[in-house]
């Protein structure tokens, strides 16, 4: 198919201000094998870069969340497809081509792929990535952080998500009240209301810089957990799932375990359960060294504290009556 006959894609990159990461994103876009695309970079203020190789539009949005920035760019675009990517992510050369091929199928409304930790991230960023790829943390959602088998999904992060522009503009106004979490609601509307498919393709890969352990990582985990807890009761179709409740159960189990450890007849049982958990965490931390250059002791501590942070945040979300940005 001639390149001009392929669907046009608008890549949308929202951020507060221009930084080194977005320059890396643009460099990744320069290397794309697919050429029928343009780029929207949306910052709070009127900022722009000298850019000659790409068709880049720089927009000023004022201090608004990324979801509003994405809508502003999509409204300006005349493309058939919008590609959502974070400023701290950059794509592999075949990113656009692999995603575009799926839109030949009229039943497909969205395409996503993994966000892999870059090898040049710092050791503490690598440790954060190692925590996320652990099945003890991400359960059956590890495909979001490592390339795994292609499949249909109903919830895909907006750091690497392609959507038909018409469908995006139809539904995104209903999602603006949430940040983060707007992508979960958008995917729910696309798959359940419109009865369309979102395809996960491991070739639609971006490298996504992690927030370093400990503070940045746990702040992100906390925000995700509060929103998921709230969504579990507001949007149960995709959020009322056992895997999301496990960290909260873990927090409660820790309290019970302390009680068992203090009572002589159950002390050995408590020690055995704690030992099995610790062994699982250590094994997971060592396994993560295959893909992440991180200190296993730091990763093990990160896994445990991620369980606690997510569990507490999830329970708070369950109790919330509404969420703010």
CORHU-V161785 format. One record per helix or strand. SS is the DSSP state (alpha for helix, beta for strand). FROM is the first residue (numbers start at 1). LEN is the number of residues. If there is no record, write none. Layout:
((SS & FROM & LEN) (SS & FROM & LEN))
This chain:
((alpha & 3 & 3) (beta & 9 & 6) (alpha & 20 & 11) (beta & 37 & 7) (beta & 56 & 5) (alpha & 66 & 11) (beta & 81 & 6) (beta & 89 & 3) (alpha & 95 & 8) (beta & 108 & 5) (beta & 115 & 2) (alpha & 123 & 11) (alpha & 135 & 10) (beta & 151 & 3) (beta & 160 & 5) (alpha & 165 & 11) (alpha & 182 & 12) (beta & 197 & 4) (beta & 206 & 3) (alpha & 215 & 20) (alpha & 236 & 4) (alpha & 242 & 21) (alpha & 264 & 27) (alpha & 296 & 24))
